[in-house]
């Protein structure tokens, strides 16, 4: 019962998400010199997952906040994952990256937000009215799981469009595990 509840909710969110996002986001990824991904809390975990999969796809990716993350520069892309688009730390990251000349993408449940207003691209996952309180999926779970599925589908799109064989992806996967 609960599995079906979760699957149905994610399906409704993804069905209400703009179908053109795949092409638009891939274009921004391909134009970027390097890609930086930031989020807070569980959204950061979704970002970590996405960063790893982008590395498998051949992109130069860093996760903001890691000790080895280089400085962002003009021509780089900062992807912010934030359900609200209002997380203070992420607003600060966005302002700094914008001053430097990096491009900004917000992946959010809300298109209109402080970060969204500064972003070069906003990818709203679902429609805001679909995010009401969902019993059994508390505190942002709907956004996080829907975003995870959206981003994994984007990786599938990239792999298919670029014809990246699984063997190449495996070569790019961490081998000190």
C-alpha positions as CSV (number, residue, x, y, z in Angstrom):
1,X,0.0,0.0,0.0
2,X,2.7,2.5,1.0
3,X,4.9,1.6,-2.0
4,X,2.0,2.4,-4.3
5,X,1.3,5.7,-2.5
6,X,4.9,6.8,-3.1
7,X,4.9,5.6,-6.7
8,X,1.6,7.3,-7.5
9,X,2.8,10.6,-6.0
10,X,6.1,10.6,-7.8
11,X,4.3,9.8,-11.0
12,X,1.9,12.7,-10.6
13,X,4.8,15.1,-9.9
14,X,6.9,13.9,-12.9
15,X,3.8,13.9,-15.2
16,X,3.4,17.6,-14.3
17,X,7.0,18.4,-15.0
18,X,7.9,20.1,-18.3
19,X,9.0,17.5,-20.9
20,X,11.4,20.0,-22.5
21,X,13.7,20.1,-19.4
22,X,15.9,17.2,-20.6
23,X,17.1,19.0,-23.7
24,X,17.4,22.3,-22.0
25,X,19.4,21.0,-19.0
26,X,21.7,18.8,-21.2
27,X,22.4,21.9,-23.3
28,X,23.5,23.8,-20.2
29,X,25.6,20.9,-19.0
30,X,27.3,20.5,-22.3
31,X,28.1,24.2,-22.6
32,X,29.6,24.4,-19.1
33,X,33.4,24.2,-18.6
34,X,32.8,22.5,-15.2
35,X,29.7,21.6,-13.2
36,X,29.2,22.3,-9.5
37,X,26.3,20.8,-7.5
38,X,24.9,22.2,-4.2
39,X,22.0,21.3,-2.0
40,X,21.3,21.2,1.7
41,X,20.2,18.2,3.8
42,X,18.5,15.5,1.7
43,X,18.6,17.6,-1.4
44,X,22.4,17.6,-1.1
45,X,22.2,13.8,-1.0
46,X,20.2,13.9,-4.3
47,X,22.8,16.2,-5.7
48,X,25.6,13.8,-4.7
49,X,23.8,11.0,-6.5
50,X,23.4,13.2,-9.6
51,X,27.1,14.3,-9.5
52,X,28.3,10.7,-9.4
53,X,26.1,9.8,-12.4
54,X,27.3,12.9,-14.4
55,X,30.9,11.8,-13.8
56,X,30.0,8.4,-15.2
57,X,28.6,10.3,-18.2
58,X,32.0,12.0,-18.7
59,X,31.3,15.5,-17.2
60,X,33.8,17.4,-15.0
61,X,31.8,17.7,-11.7
62,X,32.4,18.9,-8.2
63,X,30.1,18.8,-5.1
64,X,30.1,22.1,-3.3
65,X,31.3,21.8,0.3
66,X,33.7,18.9,-0.2
67,X,37.3,19.6,0.8
68,X,38.7,19.1,-2.7
69,X,36.1,21.3,-4.5
70,X,37.9,23.8,-6.6
71,X,36.9,27.5,-7.0
72,X,34.1,28.2,-9.4
73,X,34.9,30.4,-12.4
74,X,33.2,32.2,-15.2
75,X,31.8,29.6,-17.7
76,X,31.1,27.1,-15.0
77,X,27.6,25.9,-14.1
78,X,26.3,25.8,-10.5
79,X,23.3,23.6,-10.1
80,X,21.3,24.3,-6.9
81,X,18.8,21.7,-5.7
82,X,16.4,23.3,-3.3
83,X,12.7,22.6,-2.8
84,X,12.0,26.1,-1.6
85,X,14.7,28.0,-3.4
86,X,15.1,30.0,-0.1
87,X,17.9,28.1,1.8
88,X,20.2,30.8,3.1
89,X,23.5,29.0,2.5
90,X,22.4,28.2,-1.0
91,X,21.4,31.8,-1.6
92,X,24.9,32.8,-0.5
93,X,26.5,30.3,-2.9
94,X,24.3,31.6,-5.7
95,X,25.2,35.2,-5.1
96,X,29.0,34.4,-5.0
97,X,28.8,32.3,-8.2
98,X,26.8,34.9,-10.0
99,X,29.4,37.7,-9.1
100,X,32.1,35.5,-10.6
101,X,30.2,34.9,-13.8
102,X,29.1,31.3,-13.4
103,X,25.8,30.2,-14.8
104,X,23.2,29.1,-12.3
105,X,20.5,26.5,-12.5
106,X,17.9,25.9,-9.8
107,X,16.0,22.6,-9.6
108,X,13.1,23.3,-7.2
109,X,9.5,22.8,-6.3
110,X,9.0,26.5,-6.7
111,X,9.9,28.5,-9.8
112,X,9.6,31.8,-8.1
113,X,12.1,32.2,-5.3
114,X,15.2,34.1,-4.2
115,X,17.5,31.7,-6.0
116,X,15.1,31.3,-8.9
117,X,15.2,35.1,-9.5
118,X,19.0,34.9,-9.8
119,X,19.2,31.7,-11.9
120,X,19.8,31.5,-15.6
121,X,17.5,28.4,-15.7
122,X,14.8,27.2,-13.3
123,X,13.6,23.6,-13.6
124,X,10.4,23.2,-11.5
125,X,9.8,19.6,-10.6
126,X,6.0,19.2,-10.8
127,X,3.6,22.0,-9.9
128,X,3.5,23.7,-6.5
129,X,-0.1,22.7,-5.8
130,X,0.8,19.0,-6.0
131,X,3.2,19.4,-3.0
132,X,0.5,19.7,-0.3
133,X,0.9,17.6,2.9
134,X,1.1,13.9,1.9
135,X,0.7,11.4,4.8
136,X,3.5,9.0,4.8
137,X,5.8,11.3,2.8
138,X,6.8,14.0,5.3
139,X,9.1,17.1,5.2
140,X,10.1,17.3,1.6
141,X,10.2,13.7,0.7
142,X,7.9,14.2,-2.3
143,X,10.3,16.8,-3.8
144,X,13.5,14.8,-3.1
145,X,12.3,11.5,-4.5
146,X,10.7,13.1,-7.5
147,X,13.9,15.1,-8.2
148,X,16.0,12.0,-7.8
149,X,13.8,10.2,-10.4
150,X,13.8,13.2,-12.7
151,X,17.6,13.4,-12.6
152,X,18.1,9.7,-13.1
153,X,15.8,9.9,-16.1
154,X,18.0,12.8,-17.3
155,X,21.1,10.6,-17.0
156,X,19.3,7.9,-19.0
157,X,18.6,10.6,-21.7
158,X,22.3,11.6,-21.7
159,X,23.5,8.0,-22.0
160,X,21.0,7.2,-24.8
161,X,21.6,10.4,-26.8
162,X,25.4,10.3,-26.5
163,X,25.6,6.5,-26.9
164,X,27.7,6.0,-23.8
165,X,28.4,2.3,-23.3
166,X,28.1,0.9,-19.8
167,X,31.7,-0.3,-20.0
168,X,32.9,3.3,-20.3
169,X,30.7,4.3,-17.4
170,X,32.2,1.5,-15.3
171,X,35.7,2.7,-16.2
172,X,34.8,6.1,-14.8
173,X,33.3,4.7,-11.6
174,X,35.2,4.9,-8.4
175,X,37.5,1.9,-8.0
176,X,38.8,2.5,-4.4
177,X,35.7,1.1,-2.8
